[in-house]
Amino acid sequence: MVHVFFHEPRIAGNTGSAIRLSAVTGAPLHLVEPLGFDLEDSKLRRAGLDYHDLATTTVHPDLEHALSALPHSRVFAFTAHTDDSFADVEYQEDDILLFGAEPTGLPEDVLAHPRITSRVRIPMLPARRSLNLASAASIAVYEAWRQAGYPGAGASPAQQPRTDEGSEGR
């Protein structure tokens, strides 16, 4: 599965929602310090509900430490400052989806980092400032997971074989 990196996130609720995303998709979440909140923040806990124990979340002291955890992975930096669409990427296992802080996005020094494979964007209508961080991460993770065929998801109840076939009077 792909890895989600939040570079210096500022809003606890977005990170809580990303923890929930990690739990339901299996995409590990990596938080790069400094964080704009305490990990015990009630908003983070509330947004993540009871999914914290089901998610894989790692906190790194800086971007170098975070990237060294996956030294051979491709890194896709999500930014509005490119014309390349995230949907045109053929995602691979262990790719890194890197997102910036809520008010500013990724700083130029991070976008210029030698480990960045490509800058990509999520299309939006013109004259809109930005997409919510947790929403952007969800869109990207689900595209990568879709491309992989949703491994580990199992069948939905509608796709599972019926066990009442041949029964009469129902």
Backbone as a chain_set.jsonl record, in Angstrom:
{"seq": "MVHVFFHEPRIAGNTGSAIRLSAVTGAPLHLVEPLGFDLEDSKLRRAGLDYHDLATTTVHPDLEHALSALPHSRVFAFTAHTDDSFADVEYQEDDILLFGAEPTGLPEDVLAHPRITSRVRIPMLPARRSLNLASAASIAVYEAWRQAGYPGAGASPAQQPRTDEGSEGR", "coords": {"N": [[0.839, -1.185, 0.0], [0.363, 2.339, -0.524], [2.098, 5.049, 1.152], [1.16, 7.672, 3.321], [2.302, 10.872, 3.802], [2.292, 13.544, 5.975], [3.493, 16.66, 5.974], [4.487, 18.623, 8.483], [1.808, 19.045, 9.695], [-1.006, 21.082, 10.709], [-3.623, 21.107, 11.725], [-5.516, 19.424, 13.987], [-7.885, 17.917, 13.618], [-7.84, 17.231, 10.881], [-5.651, 15.511, 10.818], [-6.608, 13.536, 12.514], [-8.699, 12.56, 10.918], [-7.141, 11.529, 8.861], [-5.885, 9.484, 10.226], [-8.016, 7.783, 10.559], [-8.448, 7.229, 7.839], [-6.103, 5.798, 7.327], [-6.598, 3.56, 8.914], [-8.838, 2.372, 7.641], [-7.978, 1.798, 5.079], [-5.445, 0.753, 5.168], [-3.216, 2.196, 4.518], [-0.231, 3.389, 5.628], [0.306, 6.138, 7.857], [2.41, 8.895, 8.049], [3.737, 11.329, 10.071], [5.337, 14.382, 9.915], [7.325, 16.242, 11.959], [7.643, 19.768, 12.89], [4.535, 19.37, 14.629], [1.35, 20.954, 14.569], [-0.186, 20.671, 16.814], [-1.03, 18.794, 19.766], [-0.533, 15.317, 20.11], [-2.375, 14.145, 21.748], [-4.589, 15.66, 21.525], [-7.993, 16.524, 21.795], [-9.603, 16.984, 19.541], [-8.257, 15.629, 17.536], [-8.48, 13.024, 18.492], [-11.289, 12.759, 18.485], [-11.906, 13.018, 15.722], [-10.598, 10.796, 14.712], [-11.966, 8.828, 15.962], [-12.593, 5.608, 17.129], [-10.512, 4.442, 15.778], [-7.792, 4.628, 16.114], [-6.177, 2.54, 17.152], [-6.248, 0.796, 15.057], [-4.879, 1.875, 13.001], [-1.797, 2.606, 11.294], [0.495, 4.685, 12.42], [3.175, 6.898, 12.321], [5.471, 9.09, 13.827], [7.817, 11.431, 12.771], [10.911, 13.15, 13.33], [11.81, 14.97, 11.411], [11.837, 15.741, 7.854], [13.924, 14.356, 6.545], [14.425, 12.119, 8.218], [11.942, 10.899, 7.985], [11.804, 10.246, 5.228], [13.976, 8.527, 5.095], [12.964, 6.251, 6.203], [11.768, 4.897, 4.173], [13.666, 4.264, 1.932], [13.838, 3.609, -0.82], [11.55, 4.302, -2.075], [9.253, 5.902, -4.338], [8.452, 9.379, -4.453], [5.712, 11.401, -4.34], [4.872, 14.646, -4.568], [2.274, 16.588, -3.513], [0.801, 19.374, -4.868], [-0.414, 22.621, -5.802], [1.064, 23.794, -7.684], [1.717, 22.772, -10.308], [1.049, 21.171, -13.452], [0.647, 18.514, -13.716], [-1.367, 15.737, -13.269], [-2.461, 13.864, -10.448], [-3.868, 11.592, -11.046], [-2.768, 10.537, -13.292], [-0.625, 9.059, -12.593], [0.895, 5.879, -12.291], [0.536, 4.123, -9.665], [2.629, 2.486, -7.261], [3.329, -0.145, -4.91], [4.362, 0.973, -1.743], [4.869, 3.591, -2.593], [5.19, 7.076, -1.841], [2.965, 9.489, -0.763], [3.037, 12.763, -0.515], [2.062, 15.442, 1.43], [1.471, 18.9, 2.193], [1.377, 21.357, 4.897], [-1.744, 22.618, 6.191], [-2.334, 25.511, 5.961], [-0.446, 26.446, 4.094], [0.631, 24.564, 2.29], [3.156, 22.554, 0.66], [6.453, 23.669, 1.305], [8.803, 25.461, -0.805], [11.455, 24.475, -0.581], [11.036, 21.841, 0.161], [9.58, 20.898, -2.031], [11.626, 21.018, -3.876], [13.306, 19.04, -3.062], [15.707, 16.422, -3.514], [14.669, 13.814, -3.438], [12.103, 13.914, -4.395], [9.994, 12.541, -6.686], [8.039, 13.377, -8.46], [5.961, 16.236, -8.965], [2.572, 16.574, -8.281], [-0.928, 17.214, -8.855], [-4.282, 17.618, -7.603], [-7.042, 17.975, -9.535], [-9.092, 20.919, -9.559], [-11.88, 23.187, -9.584], [-11.483, 26.397, -11.18], [-10.229, 29.322, -9.42], [-10.496, 28.475, -6.809], [-9.202, 28.111, -3.589], [-8.039, 25.906, -2.09], [-8.087, 22.372, -1.301], [-9.432, 20.466, 1.363], [-7.069, 19.016, 3.601], [-7.235, 16.325, 4.635], [-9.223, 15.365, 2.96], [-7.965, 15.58, 0.451], [-5.859, 13.75, 0.791], [-7.362, 11.427, 1.07], [-8.595, 11.195, -1.458], [-6.34, 10.72, -3.074], [-5.198, 8.376, -1.916], [-7.269, 6.519, -2.276], [-7.34, 6.431, -5.074], [-4.838, 5.26, -5.659], [-5.21, 2.823, -4.313], [-7.404, 1.818, -5.702], [-6.249, 1.409, -8.224], [-4.603, -0.716, -7.588], [-6.416, -2.697, -7.192], [-7.832, -2.829, -4.822], [-6.558, -4.396, -2.671], [-6.886, -6.619, 0.08], [-9.316, -5.636, 0.922], [-11.545, -7.275, 0.795], [-14.73, -8.786, 0.044], [-17.698, -6.892, -0.528], [-20.89, -6.89, 1.202], [-22.83, -7.066, -0.83], [-21.422, -8.316, -2.827], [-20.792, -10.789, -1.875], [-21.313, -14.334, -1.903], [-24.648, -15.606, -1.915], [-26.215, -17.244, 0.784], [-28.655, -18.32, 1.06], [-29.723, -19.572, -1.121], [-31.859, -21.667, -2.898], [-33.577, -21.941, -0.83], [-36.938, -22.063, 0.254], [-39.954, -20.14, 0.367], [-39.222, -17.602, 1.176]], "CA": [[0.0, 0.0, 0.0], [1.076, 3.608, -0.504], [2.279, 5.696, 2.451], [0.753, 9.067, 3.347], [3.158, 11.725, 4.617], [1.836, 14.908, 6.242], [4.619, 17.495, 6.355], [4.172, 19.677, 9.451], [0.363, 19.333, 9.737], [-1.383, 22.086, 11.696], [-4.999, 20.976, 12.221], [-5.686, 18.106, 14.617], [-9.005, 17.19, 13.019], [-7.403, 16.642, 9.604], [-4.799, 14.359, 11.107], [-7.509, 12.501, 13.024], [-9.363, 11.961, 9.762], [-6.136, 10.739, 8.155], [-5.711, 8.26, 11.013], [-9.152, 6.939, 10.169], [-8.137, 6.789, 6.48], [-5.085, 4.753, 7.471], [-7.227, 2.363, 9.477], [-9.783, 1.712, 6.737], [-7.344, 1.423, 3.815], [-4.149, 0.117, 5.399], [-2.138, 3.097, 4.107], [0.421, 3.964, 6.81], [0.369, 7.598, 7.959], [3.66, 9.399, 8.615], [3.63, 12.738, 10.431], [6.656, 15.009, 9.987], [7.307, 17.347, 12.921], [6.787, 19.971, 14.05], [3.086, 19.285, 14.477], [0.67, 22.141, 15.085], [-1.109, 20.222, 17.853], [-0.557, 17.697, 20.603], [-1.134, 14.058, 19.666], [-3.475, 13.804, 22.651], [-5.637, 16.655, 21.288], [-9.336, 15.927, 21.75], [-10.114, 17.055, 18.162], [-7.622, 14.528, 16.823], [-9.117, 11.797, 18.999], [-12.684, 12.719, 18.035], [-11.937, 12.778, 14.271], [-10.153, 9.431, 14.463], [-12.868, 7.961, 16.713], [-11.952, 4.442, 17.745], [-9.668, 3.836, 14.755], [-6.367, 4.845, 16.396], [-5.488, 1.26, 17.323], [-6.292, 0.063, 13.793], [-4.074, 2.605, 12.027], [-0.342, 2.637, 11.455], [0.898, 6.085, 12.429], [4.551, 7.109, 12.785], [5.884, 10.489, 13.892], [9.232, 11.592, 12.443], [11.378, 14.47, 13.766], [11.992, 15.853, 10.257], [11.585, 15.077, 6.573], [15.005, 13.419, 6.237], [14.157, 10.882, 8.956], [10.743, 10.28, 7.411], [12.143, 9.657, 3.936], [14.922, 7.424, 5.285], [12.191, 5.061, 6.568], [11.429, 4.24, 2.901], [14.725, 4.838, 1.096], [13.738, 3.295, -2.244], [10.206, 4.631, -2.537], [9.018, 7.111, -5.11], [7.794, 10.405, -3.643], [4.854, 12.294, -5.117], [4.563, 15.847, -3.791], [0.997, 17.155, -3.931], [0.895, 20.826, -4.879], [-1.174, 23.297, -6.849], [2.044, 24.418, -8.571], [2.086, 21.882, -11.407], [-0.075, 20.78, -14.31], [0.603, 17.057, -13.744], [-2.457, 15.205, -12.454], [-2.215, 12.684, -9.615], [-4.567, 10.455, -11.641], [-1.963, 10.013, -14.387], [0.456, 8.254, -12.022], [0.65, 4.454, -12.058], [1.071, 3.968, -8.321], [3.245, 1.227, -6.888], [3.396, -0.383, -3.481], [5.348, 1.763, -1.001], [4.991, 4.979, -3.021], [4.916, 8.068, -0.805], [2.11, 10.607, -1.145], [3.497, 13.808, 0.401], [1.167, 16.596, 1.503], [1.95, 19.984, 3.039], [0.545, 21.893, 5.975], [-3.018, 23.159, 5.74], [-2.433, 26.893, 5.47], [0.569, 26.856, 3.127], [1.083, 23.522, 1.373], [4.57, 22.197, 0.785], [7.361, 24.779, 1.009], [9.624, 25.282, -2.011], [12.621, 23.629, -0.329], [10.57, 20.449, 0.146], [9.26, 20.582, -3.426], [12.886, 20.888, -4.608], [14.1, 17.967, -2.454], [16.115, 15.457, -4.537], [13.887, 12.569, -3.397], [10.797, 14.09, -5.034], [9.897, 11.913, -8.001], [7.189, 14.207, -9.31], [4.937, 17.091, -8.358], [1.262, 16.259, -8.855], [-2.028, 17.998, -8.293], [-5.653, 17.129, -7.712], [-7.764, 19.039, -10.247], [-10.194, 21.63, -8.906], [-12.413, 24.289, -10.371], [-10.667, 27.607, -11.055], [-10.499, 30.33, -8.387], [-10.673, 27.857, -5.49], [-7.901, 28.196, -2.937], [-7.446, 24.613, -1.763], [-8.925, 21.256, -0.876], [-9.115, 20.031, 2.72], [-5.93, 18.102, 3.604], [-7.681, 14.937, 4.788], [-9.953, 15.012, 1.739], [-6.972, 15.391, -0.606], [-5.178, 12.479, 1.052], [-8.322, 10.352, 0.787], [-8.733, 11.071, -2.911], [-5.112, 10.121, -3.611], [-5.061, 7.003, -1.421], [-8.254, 5.657, -2.935], [-6.926, 6.21, -6.462], [-3.758, 4.261, -5.638], [-5.793, 1.543, -3.887], [-8.235, 1.361, -6.823], [-5.357, 0.88, -9.249], [-4.064, -2.0, -7.119], [-7.515, -3.653, -7.085], [-8.306, -2.836, -3.429], [-6.116, -5.596, -1.943], [-7.201, -6.692, 1.503], [-10.625, -5.076, 1.249], [-12.582, -8.298, 0.898], [-15.963, -8.548, -0.713], [-18.779, -6.186, 0.152], [-22.035, -7.801, 1.362], [-23.521, -7.249, -2.11], [-20.609, -9.168, -3.687], [-20.607, -12.093, -1.264], [-22.31, -15.305, -2.377], [-25.824, -15.766, -1.059], [-26.262, -18.547, 1.451], [-30.044, -18.781, 1.163], [-30.176, -20.069, -2.405], [-32.561, -22.946, -2.805], [-34.548, -21.926, 0.264], [-38.274, -21.719, -0.221], [-40.817, -19.407, 1.284], [-38.598, -16.362, 1.693]], "C": [[0.884, 1.248, 0.0], [1.168, 4.129, 0.93], [1.866, 7.154, 2.323], [1.681, 9.811, 4.295], [2.496, 13.085, 4.747], [3.042, 15.687, 6.752], [4.128, 18.66, 7.217], [2.676, 20.035, 9.481], [0.02, 20.265, 10.894], [-2.736, 21.839, 12.363], [-5.235, 19.551, 12.702], [-6.79, 17.287, 13.95], [-8.646, 16.548, 11.694], [-6.537, 15.416, 9.84], [-5.619, 13.223, 11.69], [-8.241, 11.797, 11.896], [-8.393, 11.106, 8.948], [-5.819, 9.453, 8.909], [-6.831, 7.277, 10.676], [-8.942, 6.393, 8.754], [-7.114, 5.655, 6.51], [-5.711, 3.451, 7.952], [-8.102, 1.633, 8.462], [-9.166, 1.274, 5.413], [-6.046, 0.639, 4.005], [-2.972, 0.972, 4.971], [-1.493, 3.709, 5.351], [0.492, 5.492, 6.721], [1.66, 7.979, 8.665], [3.492, 10.896, 8.857], [5.031, 13.301, 10.624], [6.546, 16.231, 10.887], [7.988, 18.587, 12.332], [5.3, 19.876, 13.685], [2.46, 20.537, 15.093], [-0.312, 21.823, 16.192], [-0.433, 19.137, 18.657], [-1.253, 16.419, 20.14], [-2.255, 13.573, 20.577], [-4.653, 14.76, 22.495], [-6.993, 15.982, 21.136], [-9.923, 15.962, 20.34], [-9.52, 15.941, 17.314], [-8.28, 13.214, 17.225], [-10.541, 11.659, 18.463], [-12.758, 12.396, 16.544], [-11.524, 11.348, 13.941], [-11.038, 8.388, 15.099], [-12.118, 6.787, 17.327], [-11.029, 3.72, 16.767], [-8.174, 3.924, 15.059], [-5.595, 3.536, 16.511], [-5.45, 0.437, 16.038], [-5.421, 0.696, 12.714], [-2.588, 2.442, 12.333], [0.089, 4.085, 11.311], [2.293, 6.199, 13.027], [4.844, 8.598, 12.763], [7.394, 10.544, 13.68], [9.686, 12.996, 12.847], [11.584, 15.459, 12.627], [11.818, 15.039, 8.976], [12.668, 14.06, 6.239], [14.793, 12.081, 6.943], [12.96, 10.143, 8.357], [11.079, 9.576, 6.101], [13.106, 8.487, 4.077], [14.212, 6.138, 5.713], [11.815, 4.242, 5.328], [12.423, 4.714, 1.845], [14.6, 4.598, -0.398], [12.383, 3.647, -2.845], [10.191, 5.887, -3.402], [8.234, 8.083, -4.235], [7.024, 11.34, -4.562], [4.414, 13.444, -4.219], [3.293, 16.479, -4.351], [1.047, 18.667, -3.754], [0.006, 21.385, -5.976], [-0.248, 23.843, -7.927], [2.605, 23.438, -9.604], [0.843, 21.632, -12.246], [-0.243, 19.273, -14.358], [-0.441, 16.521, -12.771], [-2.025, 13.957, -11.678], [-2.818, 11.434, -10.256], [-3.792, 9.844, -12.805], [-0.809, 9.143, -13.901], [0.007, 6.803, -11.943], [1.323, 4.121, -10.733], [1.596, 2.557, -8.094], [3.224, 1.096, -5.375], [4.568, 0.398, -2.887], [5.641, 3.134, -1.591], [4.631, 5.881, -1.844], [4.084, 9.185, -1.417], [2.365, 11.697, -0.116], [2.615, 15.04, 0.29], [1.726, 17.628, 2.472], [0.948, 20.42, 4.079], [-0.674, 22.607, 5.403], [-2.961, 24.606, 5.249], [-1.515, 27.219, 4.302], [0.921, 25.824, 2.069], [2.547, 23.222, 1.603], [5.45, 23.406, 0.461], [8.266, 24.441, -0.178], [10.829, 24.388, -1.759], [12.246, 22.151, -0.294], [10.242, 20.032, -1.286], [10.518, 20.377, -4.267], [13.776, 19.759, -4.072], [14.47, 16.931, -3.525], [15.34, 14.143, -4.53], [12.525, 12.706, -4.076], [10.851, 13.509, -6.448], [9.148, 12.822, -8.962], [6.292, 15.072, -8.434], [3.628, 16.757, -9.053], [0.193, 17.097, -8.179], [-3.34, 17.251, -8.445], [-6.445, 18.245, -8.392], [-8.91, 19.615, -9.414], [-10.729, 22.675, -9.884], [-11.533, 25.523, -10.178], [-11.134, 28.499, -9.902], [-10.872, 29.723, -7.036], [-9.287, 27.773, -4.867], [-7.282, 26.839, -2.698], [-8.518, 23.606, -1.389], [-8.514, 20.882, 0.546], [-8.036, 18.955, 2.673], [-6.357, 16.641, 3.707], [-8.455, 14.471, 3.558], [-8.982, 14.745, 0.596], [-6.25, 14.055, -0.428], [-6.1, 11.306, 0.722], [-8.481, 10.126, -0.708], [-7.53, 10.332, -3.49], [-4.95, 8.668, -3.176], [-6.039, 6.077, -2.126], [-7.943, 5.453, -4.408], [-5.822, 5.156, -6.523], [-4.303, 2.884, -5.281], [-6.654, 0.952, -4.992], [-7.358, 0.731, -7.898], [-4.812, -0.489, -8.873], [-5.148, -3.066, -6.985], [-8.047, -3.816, -5.667], [-7.858, -4.087, -2.665], [-6.43, -5.503, -0.455], [-8.59, -6.228, 1.868], [-11.685, -6.152, 1.442], [-13.809, -7.902, 0.107], [-16.962, -7.777, 0.121], [-19.944, -7.165, 0.309], [-22.774, -8.059, 0.052], [-22.747, -8.191, -3.035], [-20.43, -10.57, -3.127], [-21.671, -13.059, -1.766], [-23.456, -15.43, -1.382], [-25.816, -17.163, -0.459], [-27.68, -19.094, 1.537], [-30.573, -19.335, -0.158], [-30.788, -21.461, -2.24], [-33.561, -22.983, -1.671], [-35.886, -21.488, -0.277], [-38.993, -20.898, 0.834], [-40.18, -18.159, 1.852], [-39.012, -15.194, 0.884]], "O": [[2.02, 1.21, 0.472], [0.414, 3.706, 1.807], [2.184, 7.804, 1.327], [1.83, 9.428, 5.456], [2.17, 13.715, 3.74], [3.552, 15.408, 7.837], [3.443, 19.562, 6.734], [2.319, 21.2, 9.309], [0.677, 20.24, 11.935], [-2.965, 22.325, 13.471], [-5.163, 18.597, 11.926], [-6.629, 16.084, 13.746], [-9.093, 15.439, 11.403], [-6.672, 14.407, 9.15], [-5.355, 12.059, 11.391], [-8.387, 10.574, 11.914], [-8.782, 10.072, 8.406], [-5.515, 8.434, 8.288], [-6.595, 6.077, 10.529], [-9.227, 5.223, 8.496], [-7.257, 4.666, 5.791], [-5.389, 2.373, 7.453], [-8.107, 0.402, 8.425], [-9.757, 0.467, 4.695], [-5.604, -0.061, 3.094], [-1.829, 0.52, 5.051], [-2.145, 4.475, 6.061], [0.711, 6.057, 5.649], [1.972, 7.46, 9.737], [3.141, 11.64, 7.942], [5.821, 12.764, 11.401], [5.769, 17.145, 10.612], [8.796, 18.487, 11.409], [4.881, 20.249, 12.589], [3.004, 21.103, 16.041], [-1.192, 22.633, 16.483], [0.616, 18.622, 18.269], [-2.44, 16.444, 19.814], [-3.008, 12.674, 20.202], [-5.618, 14.678, 23.255], [-7.121, 14.984, 20.427], [-10.671, 15.056, 19.972], [-10.206, 15.372, 16.466], [-8.597, 12.389, 16.369], [-10.951, 10.578, 18.041], [-13.587, 11.583, 16.135], [-12.041, 10.755, 12.995], [-10.896, 7.197, 14.823], [-11.097, 6.986, 17.984], [-10.789, 2.521, 16.909], [-7.367, 3.349, 14.328], [-4.472, 3.437, 16.017], [-4.687, -0.526, 15.947], [-5.245, 0.124, 11.638], [-2.187, 2.179, 13.467], [0.053, 4.648, 10.217], [2.563, 5.665, 14.103], [4.51, 9.29, 11.801], [8.152, 9.811, 14.316], [8.914, 13.946, 12.716], [11.538, 16.669, 12.85], [11.671, 13.817, 9.011], [12.36, 12.998, 5.698], [14.962, 11.025, 6.333], [12.968, 8.918, 8.238], [10.68, 8.43, 5.891], [13.066, 7.553, 3.276], [14.782, 5.053, 5.604], [11.573, 3.039, 5.424], [12.059, 5.485, 0.957], [15.209, 5.327, -1.181], [12.109, 3.321, -4.0], [10.998, 6.801, -3.226], [7.449, 7.669, -3.383], [7.596, 11.983, -5.443], [3.685, 13.251, -3.245], [3.243, 16.858, -5.521], [1.296, 19.178, -2.662], [-0.29, 20.704, -6.958], [-0.712, 24.303, -8.97], [3.82, 23.301, -9.749], [-0.28, 21.859, -11.795], [-1.186, 18.786, -14.983], [-0.394, 16.824, -11.578], [-1.309, 13.105, -12.204], [-2.326, 10.328, -10.028], [-4.124, 8.749, -13.258], [-0.093, 8.554, -14.71], [-1.132, 6.524, -11.57], [2.527, 3.87, -10.682], [1.089, 1.581, -8.647], [3.115, 2.085, -4.651], [5.643, 0.465, -3.485], [6.576, 3.795, -1.141], [3.863, 5.494, -0.964], [4.443, 9.754, -2.448], [1.951, 11.569, 1.036], [2.441, 15.607, -0.789], [2.379, 17.276, 3.454], [-0.177, 19.924, 4.136], [-0.645, 23.127, 4.287], [-3.509, 24.895, 4.185], [-1.774, 28.18, 3.577], [1.469, 26.19, 1.029], [3.111, 23.596, 2.631], [5.224, 24.09, -0.537], [8.462, 23.271, -0.507], [11.2, 23.609, -2.636], [13.049, 21.3, -0.675], [10.59, 18.928, -1.704], [10.489, 19.647, -5.258], [14.878, 19.549, -4.578], [13.632, 16.594, -4.362], [15.353, 13.424, -5.529], [11.858, 11.699, -4.31], [11.648, 13.934, -7.284], [9.55, 13.017, -10.109], [5.918, 14.695, -7.323], [3.58, 16.666, -10.28], [0.386, 17.619, -7.08], [-3.487, 16.374, -9.296], [-6.507, 19.356, -7.866], [-9.593, 18.904, -8.677], [-10.088, 22.992, -10.885], [-10.907, 25.679, -9.13], [-12.285, 28.431, -9.471], [-11.497, 30.388, -6.209], [-8.318, 27.408, -5.532], [-6.124, 26.619, -3.055], [-9.685, 23.943, -1.191], [-7.334, 20.982, 0.884], [-8.072, 18.079, 1.809], [-5.882, 15.805, 2.937], [-8.352, 13.31, 3.161], [-9.158, 13.781, -0.15], [-6.056, 13.318, -1.395], [-5.658, 10.306, 0.156], [-8.498, 8.984, -1.168], [-7.689, 9.423, -4.304], [-4.6, 7.817, -3.994], [-5.673, 4.972, -2.528], [-8.255, 4.392, -4.95], [-5.876, 4.253, -7.358], [-3.903, 1.885, -5.88], [-6.648, -0.259, -5.208], [-7.671, -0.339, -8.421], [-4.584, -1.329, -9.744], [-4.839, -4.222, -6.695], [-8.652, -4.839, -5.348], [-8.691, -4.771, -2.07], [-6.262, -4.459, 0.176], [-9.014, -6.403, 3.011], [-12.637, -5.943, 2.194], [-13.891, -6.798, -0.43], [-17.065, -7.98, 1.331], [-19.983, -8.178, -0.389], [-23.29, -9.156, -0.158], [-23.336, -8.799, -3.928], [-19.96, -11.457, -3.838], [-22.804, -12.655, -2.026], [-23.258, -15.368, -0.168], [-25.454, -18.136, -1.119], [-27.89, -20.203, 2.029], [-31.779, -19.545, -0.287], [-30.263, -22.306, -1.515], [-34.32, -23.944, -1.548], [-35.959, -20.639, -1.165], [-38.68, -20.958, 2.023], [-40.576, -17.704, 2.925], [-38.593, -14.07, 1.164]]}, "num_chains": 1, "name": "protein.A"}
